[in-house]
Amino acid sequence: MISKDELEAYRKGGQIISQLRKTVPTWVHEGAPVRELCERVEAEIVALGGQSAFPCNVGINEVAAHYTSPWDDMSSIPPESVVKVDFGVHVDGYINDTAVTVSLSPIYGSMIEVAEDALRSGIERIAHGVRFSDVGEQIQKVIAQYGCRPIRNLTGHKVERYTIHAGKSVPNVAGPAPGRFETGEVYAIEPFVTLKEAA
């Protein structure tokens, strides 16, 4: 079970996350240097009383996840792009993991709504003893209703103190996936959405 102190750490981190989810999208605009965006997110986490749980990632267009800007990164946000800013906050090692997506083109704006709806639906399905595969099936079902596809090889994951990927994966698709949710565990649920015709 999660102790009172642990729960308080998660709550504090969650409050920081909640605030950043509102402000970070306002920093995403055409021409913004990617490295500076990452540094700004990480500095704001510290200013709000947390620590970065992992280096801020910025995925642009076909880069769905895990691009960490190197120190000499000269890239900037291109016009008409879709941009995902993935960041985490820890308080005393207890991690909150989140991402916000901004579309600079009307073409991709609907995918953000699809991902948010799939996220809500997946979270609502979670309870003690529920199979990971059942949540993956629910996420895929919601995404498919909008005519989009989930990205199969990117998943949600269990989180432990000071460990962002703690050995259990929660899929975004139907199919066999070992494991069930257990009381007292913490998970990041991460639907990844792409257009139906994408390769």
N, C-alpha and C positions, 0 to 999 in steps of 0.2 A: 504493500500500500504506500501511497505518497504521503509523506509527513506534512505537518502544518508548515514547517519552514520551506520545504520543497515547493509546496503549493503557492506560498507567498512569492517565492522566486519566479515561478512560472507566471503568476499574475502580474508581477512588476514587468517582466519581459514582455508579456502580452500587451500591456498598456503602451510600452514603447513601440512595439510592432504596430499597434492600432494607429498611433499617431503618424508613424512613418508611412503607412499605407495611404494616408491622405496627402502627405506632403511630397513624397518621392515622385509621383506622376507629374507634378508641376515642374520638376527639374529636367524632365525628358523632353528635348526639343531638337529639331534639325540643327546639325552643326555642333551639338554639345560634345566635348571631348569625353570619350568613354572612361579614361583613367580618372579624370576630374570628377565625373559622376560617381564612380566607385568611392573615391576618397571623401566626397561630400556625404554620402550615405554612412560610411563608417565613422566619420567624425561626428555626425549627428547622433548616432547610436551612443557614443561615449558622452556627448553633451547631455543626453537625456537620462544618463545614469546606468547604462548597460555596457556590454562589451560585444564586439563582433564575434559571432559564433564560427564564422568562416569568412574568407575574403568575398566581398561583394562580387557577384557575377552579373554580366550584362549580355543577354542573348539577343542578337539582331537578326531578323528575318529567319533564314533557314537554320541558324544556330539556336537550337531549342534549349540548350542547357550547358552549364559548366565552363563558360568562357570567363576566365579570370584575367583581368587586364595586367600585363607585365609593366614593370616600372618605366619602360621606354615606349609604351603604347602610344602611337600617334593617330589611332583610329577615332572617328567621330560618328555621330548618329546620322545616317543618310536620310534624304527626303523620302517621304511616302513609305516609311518602314514600320515594322511592328517590333517593339522593343520590350523585352522582359528583364526586369531588375530583380534578382534573386538575392536575398540577404537574410541573415539570422542574428538574433540577439541572445546572449546568455547572461544570466545573473547567477553568480556563484556556480557556474557550470551547467545550469539548467537551461536548456536551449529551446527557443521559439524559432521556427523556420517558416519563411513566407516568401512570396514573390508578388510583384505587381506588373501588369502588362499594359503598355500604352500603344495605341495604334495612331500613327501619323497619316494613315490613309483610310478612307471609308471602306476599302475592300476588306480589311482585316478586323474592323471594329466588332463585328458580330461574333468573332471567335472568342473574344474576351468574355462576352456574356455567356457563351456556351460553356467555357471553362468554369466560370463562377457558378453556374447552375449545376454542373456536374460535381463540383466540389461540395456544394450544399447537400446535394442528394447523396453523395457518398458518405459524408459525415453523419447524416441522419440515419444511415443504415447500420452504423457501428454500435455494437453492444457487446458485452462480455459473451464470449463463445461464438460470435459470428465469424464465419470463415473469411479469410482475406479474399478468396475468389468470389464470394458473394458481393463484396464491395466493388471489386473490379468489374463484375458483370453489371452492376447498377450504374457505375460511371460510364461504361461503354454504351449502355442503353440510352442514357440521357444525351450523350454526345451524338449518337447516331440519329436521334430524333430531329436534330438540327441539320442533318445532312453533312456532318463532319466526321472525322476519324480520330480516335485516340492514337497517340504514339506508343507503340507496344513495348519498346525496349527502355522506356523511362518509367519509373515507378515511385510511389510513395515509400516510406520507410519508417522503421522504429527509431526512436531517439532515446539515448541514455545520457547521463551526466557526462559532459565533455566529449560525447561521441555522437556525431550527427547521423551517421549511418550505422545502426547497431545490429545488423545481421538479419533483420526480417524485412521483406519487401512486400508492399501492397500494390498489386497490379492495377492498371487502368483498363483492362480488358477481361472478358470472360475466359474461362479455361482453368485447368488445374493449377493451383497455387497453394503450397503447403502453409499451414498455420492458421491460427484463430486469434482474435483480439482477446486480451486478458485484462481484467481490472488492475489498475495501478500502472499500466504501461502507457507510454506516450508515443504518438505517431504523427508524422507529417503526411497528409494526404495530398497528392500532387497530380491532378489531371493535366495531361499535355494534349493539346488539341491542334489538329492540322486540317487543311482543306481536304475534301474527299478525293480530289483528283491528284493530290500531291503524291510523289513517289515514296 
